[in-house]
């Protein structure tokens, strides 16, 4: 496989997913079918998804050279390449779950609209700040699940707030485009 991305690695790109977090992500999202981990690092997701396909640039398997369709892509991409990873994942998967600082998704309008065009967010699983996960930043970290063609609510859950038998959940609705309504004779739309 050859590299397609020419973006240099930046400080903070190599942050490995804690075991407890990978375990929770797999249990929460329950990926099935053909699954790819795009940047396996130490391989923590493979521990919980034994038949998972994988890429790792340091081992000669560049995600940007991947060109096969899969049911799920799940992982923790290099943060300076979040948008590049999203774009590539959207080409080849029905479901994409990335563990990222939420600002990487929401601070750029283009990133938000690209995700929306793919199908929108189905779930956001919040894990707290980067320091809780041992990451070198204090931003809010979430596992964000996009599903191709999805129209519906975006459910948010908070890992740190859950207790057995109790689930903290907030639902945000993805709105369909509004249609213009002509006023009636009485002036009401």
Buried (B, 14 or more C-beta within 10 A) or exposed (E): BEEEBEEEEEEBBEBBBBEEBBBBBBEBBEBEEBBBBBBBBEBBBBEBBEEBBBBBBEEEBBBBBBEEEBEBBBBBBBBBBBBBBBBBBBEBBBBBBBBBBBBBBBEEEEBBEBBEEBBBBBBBBBBBBBEBBEBEBEBBBBBBBBBEEBEEBBBBBBBEEEEEEEEEEEEEEBEEEEEEEEEEEEEEE
